[in-house]
């Protein structure tokens, strides 16, 4: 079997498509012939040596995939060889085959083709688990999405609008903000020349929920931007890992600050999230309230170029890698 290997932690030049041992199917797992996978920022961190896989997970990059079921363990029901599926992974997606706990394998979203479906598991599960399970976003509330034109952001805009929220986003160019507006964003903020705190206070009186991929850099301003009883959920650390928190201001606003990750959660938790996504989000693909946003599709042998594109942050939506 071939997979993308990281020769040693470092730059994109350390990525190679090479022979590796095939995954061994364990009880409770589904073996998938991978059709496509997607690039996530966690993959870049892992390639650089900063984000090791959780214990027991494959050390091959790739947190999501789509493909065809090749085999199932004897104790698995609900899937059969030949089924077209997509899956949330703890690792292993940048390969010709991957073994996945059955609870993390999902049917294709309605109306989405096999390759494009690889763009969906990680964003759908991340957004649902954080906006709904953690932040309890309600219709009529204001949600601020940092990085609105990214993979998480483009999906979150559509989900939040489908739930009846008012959506504010930050992005760094007019083109990216135009995409956000096309997807339904109500308040579009160019972080290069506008202060999102001032814009939110002026136009919405503050945010009820903030989904933040920046971490330390935005912590103080996020606290300033929330309304009373606001909830901040940190899902990334692109802006650093250490910041000073004004607890007094957070107390005054009765604010909630949460930080979550998806990859290292127990298998049962991830299975429950996948089940909720299929039950609640897949119907939104069926009726057109949500559509996948893919910027670029590359052959997996061009993985170095795909990683560089994500480094440069000139893309919008997802970057796919197809496996022949």
N, C-alpha and C positions, 0 to 999 in steps of 0.2 A: 504494500500500500504506500501511496505517496501522501505527503503532508508538508505544510510549511514548517520549517525548523528555524530556530534562532541559534545561530552558531555560537554566539556569546552576546551578553547584554550590550546594547548599543544602538547605532543608527539603522536606517532602513537597509543599508548594505549588508547587514547581518542576517537578512531573511533569505531563505533558499527553499526551493521545492525539491524534496528529497525523499528517499525511501525510509520508512519507519515501520515498526511492528504494527500489525493490524490490531484493532481493539478486540478484546475478548468479551463476549456477551455474558453478562452476569445475571443472576436472578432478578426479575423485576425490570429488566431493561429491553429496549428496542434498538436494533441495529439499523442505521440509516445509511443508504448510499447518498452522499451529499451532492446536491445539484448546485447549491449556492450558499454562501455565507455572507456576513456583513462585517465591516470594519467599525469597531467601537473604540472610544478613547482609552478604555481599559486595556485594549490590545496594545496600544502604543506604550502605555505604562509598563505592561508586562514585558514587552520587547526590550525596554530600557533597563529592566531589572528591578522595577519599583513596585510591582504588583503581582506577587507569586500566586499561583492557583491555590485554592483551599485544599486541605489534606484529602487525598484520595482522588482528586480531579486530574484530568489529563493536563499535561504541561504544554500541549499544543494550543496555540492561540485560537480564539473564536468562541463567542458567547451565544451564538444563534445560528440556525441553519434551516434550509429546506431541502427536501429530497424524497426518496422513495424507500419505504420499509423493505429491508433486505431479509431480516429475520427477527423473530421475537423469542424471548425466553419462555420456557414451558408454562410459567405461572402468569404470563401476561395475557390479558383479554382486551378486546376492543380494537385491536389492530391486527393486520394480516400482511404478509409479504405482498408488495405491489401497491400498497396504499401510498398516496401522495400526502406528505405531512410537512409541518414545520416544528421547530423545537427550541426551547430555552435550554442553554447549556451552561455548565460550569467551566467548560473548556473543550477543545477538540474539534471546533468547527472548520478550521482551515485544513481540511483533510478530505480524502476520498470517501472515508467511512467514519462514523462516530457512533458510539454506544451511549444511549440516553435513558435515564429513568423514565418509565412509561408515563408517569404523571406529568412530565414536562414535554410530552409530545402532543401536538395539537393538529387537528385537521386544518387544511388551508383555509384562510379567511375567504368568505364567499366573494367570487368575482376577481380574485387575485391569482395571477399565474404562478407557476411553481418557483421560478427564479425570484420574482419580486417578493414572494412570501418570506424569503430569508431576511427581508428588511424589517420584519414586524415583531417577532417574539420579544426581543429585548426592550424595545421602546414601549410596546403595549403593556408588558408586565411591569416595567418600571413606572410608567405613568399611572396605571390603574392602582398599583399598590401604594403609591405615594399620595396622589391626589384624592383617592377615595378611602383607602384603608387607614392612612396616617392622618391626612389633613381634613378628611370628611368634607370635601368641597360640596357646596349646596347650590342649587339654582338661585340666581339673583346675587350671588357673591362675586367679588372681584378677585381674580387670580392674576398674579404677575409671573410670567415665565421668562427667566433669563436664558439667553441663547435661543430665541424663538425660532430661528431658521434652521437649527440643527435637527438631528434625527429625533431626539426627545421632544424638542420644542414644536416641530411641525405636527407631530402626532398629538401632543398635549393641547395645542390650540383647538384642534378639531374635536377632541373628546370633551374639553371644557365647554365649548360652544354647544355640543350636542346635549350636555347636561344643563344648559341654561345659564351658564356663568358669563360675566363680562370679562373679556380676556385682554390683558395688557402684556406686551412683550418688549424685550430689549434685543437689539441686533446692531451690527456695526456698519451697515451700508443701506442705501436707498433701495437697492435691488432686493436685499434680504427682507427688508421691511415690507416691500411690495408683495413678496410671496406670503409673508405673515398675514397681511391684510386680505389677500385673496383667499386664504384659508379660514378667515373669519375673525382675526384679531381686531379688537375695537380701539385699542390705544397702542400706537406703535412709536417706540422711543429709540432714537439713535443714541446709543450710550457714548459715542464719541463727542457729541456736542450738546447733549441734554442730560440733566440730572433726573434720574428716574424717580427720586423721592419727591422732588418738586412737581413733576408732571402728574404723578399719582395723586398727590394731595390736592392739586388744583382740579384735576378732571374727575377724580373718583373718591376723594376723601380718604385715600389709603387703600391698601390691599388687605383682603381677608385671608388670602393664602399666597405664599410666595414659594415657587419651586426653583431652587437655586443650584446651579452647577459650578459656581465660582468659589464658594467656601469663604476663606478668611478675608479676601479682598472686599467682599460685599457685606460682611456681617453687620457692621455698624449701620450702614445705610439701609439694609433690610429691616433692622429693628426700627429705624426711623420711618420706614415706609409702610409698616403694617398699621391697620386700624385697630381699634379696641377688639380684644379677643382674637387677634390675628395669629396665624400659624405659619411658621417658616420651616420648610423641609429642605435640608441640604443633601444633595445627591452627588456632588462632585467637589473637586478641590483644585480646579484650574487656576484659581487665584490664591493658592497657598493653603496651609494647614493650621496656622496659628494666628489668632486675633484676640483683641481685648473685647470683652462683652460688658456692656453697661446693664447690669442686672436690674438696677433701679428703674431704668426706662422700660425694660421688658416687664417688670412687675407692674408699673403704672398702666401699661397697656393690657395687662393680663395675657401677655403673649406666650406662645408655645414655640419652643425651638427643638426640632428633631433632626437627626442625621441618620440616614439609612443606606444600606447597600443590599443588592439583590443576590450577588454571586455566591456568597458564603452562607446563605440561609439554609436551614435544614431542608432536605428533599421534600418532606411533607408540606412545609410552608410554600415552597415553590410550586408544588403540585396544586395546592389550593388556589394560588394566584392564577396559574394557568387555567384552571377550571372556571374561575370567575371571569377571566378575560374572554374565554370562549362563549360563556353564557351571556355576557353583557356587551362586549365590544364587537364580537364577530357580527351580530345583527346590524351594527352601525356601518360595517363594510358592505353588508348586503343591501342596505337602502341608500348608500351613497353619502351618509353623514361623515364618514371617514374614508380617505383614500391614501394609499402609500405614496410617499414622496421620495423618489430616488434621483440623486444627482448624477451619479456616474456608475457604470458597470464595467468591471475589468475582469479579464481572465485571472485565475488565481496565480498563474505564473508571473503576473504583473503586480504582485502584492506590494513590492517596494514602492512603486509609483502610487498605489492606493494609500499606503501609509503616509507618504509625503503629502498627498493631497489633503489628508486630514490634518497633518501638522500645519499646513499653510492656512487652513480655515477659510478657504475661498469657496467652499462648496456649501450647498443647502440641502437639507434632508440627508439621506443615507448614501453610503458608498458600498456597492455590492462586489463580491468576488464570485465568479462562476467557475464550477469545477467540471471539466470535460469527463 
